[in-house]
């Protein structure tokens, strides 16, 4: 069975990191959980736009 998640490394702007850290804390999520959530929501809207 394939793992459900995979590790990646990305480089982000410092201001983006700060905003994500703040928002993830407010939402009681880890940084990576929050990034994953935001990316999923973005991808969902992008795929809905192309229908």
C-alpha distance (Angstrom), angle and dihedral (degrees) to the residues before:
residue distance angle dihedral
X1 . . .
X2 3.80 . .
X3 3.80 118.6 .
X4 3.77 113.4 -102.6
X5 3.78 92.4 -133.8
X6 3.75 136.5 36.5
X7 3.80 130.5 -160.6
X8 3.77 120.2 -116.2
X9 3.77 135.3 172.8
X10 3.77 121.0 -136.9
X11 3.78 134.9 172.9
X12 3.79 116.0 -130.6
X13 3.78 134.1 -177.2
X14 3.79 113.0 -98.0
X15 3.81 92.6 -120.0
X16 3.82 90.8 53.0
X17 3.81 90.7 50.8
X18 3.79 91.1 50.6
X19 3.80 92.6 49.8
X20 3.79 93.2 47.5
X21 3.80 91.7 48.0
X22 3.79 90.9 51.8
X23 3.80 94.7 45.8
X24 3.79 93.4 45.1
X25 3.80 90.9 52.4
X26 3.80 91.0 49.1
X27 3.81 89.0 50.9
X28 3.83 92.0 44.8
X29 3.82 92.8 -121.2
X30 3.76 133.9 123.9
X31 3.78 119.0 -102.9
X32 3.81 92.4 -106.8
X33 3.81 93.1 46.1
X34 3.77 89.9 52.8
X35 3.80 94.0 47.4
X36 3.80 89.3 49.2
X37 3.80 91.3 50.1
X38 3.80 93.7 48.8
X39 3.80 92.5 47.6
X40 3.81 92.1 49.0
X41 3.80 90.9 51.3
X42 3.79 91.2 47.8
X43 3.80 93.1 48.9
X44 3.79 90.9 48.0
X45 3.80 92.0 54.9
X46 3.80 91.6 45.4
X47 3.80 93.0 52.6
X48 3.82 90.9 45.9
X49 3.82 89.8 51.5
X50 3.82 90.6 55.9
X51 3.79 95.5 54.6
